[in-house]
Amino acid sequence: MTPLDKTLKRSLSIDGADYVLTLTPESLKLTRKGKRLGIELKWTDITSGEAALAMALQASVGQFDPGTKKAPPKLPGKRGRGR
């Protein structure tokens, strides 16, 4: 068996969207192609059972949102004054 001693990147397509899977000796990371942020799981979290908790936390903060951009919320009481 070949040891994983350096970074290994592979591209893949999931439901028509292109992704990059990066494997390192410390973790695996799945990102949308052309993006930097994605889902990263440490091998120790996977083997200890903490992976489900890490995935739930990342999903709750929307770290791996599939490309939808929301407009920033408008602040109450801030109206344009044409003076």
C-alpha positions, 0 to 999 in steps of 0.5 A: 500500500502506498502511504499518503505522505504528500498532498493529492488532488483529484477532480470529480463531478457531483450532480453536474457540479465540478469539485476538487478533492484534496487529500493530505496526511492530516485531512481531506477537503472537498471544494467547488472548483475555482473556490477556496472554501469547502468542507474539511475533515481531519482524519482524527475526527473521522476515526474518533466519530467527531466527523458528524459533529464537524459536518453539522457545524459547517452546515449550520454556518453555511460554509459549503453553500452550493453557490447561492449568494444572498444580498446583505440584510438591510439595516432598519432606519438607514434610508438614503437622504438626497440632501 
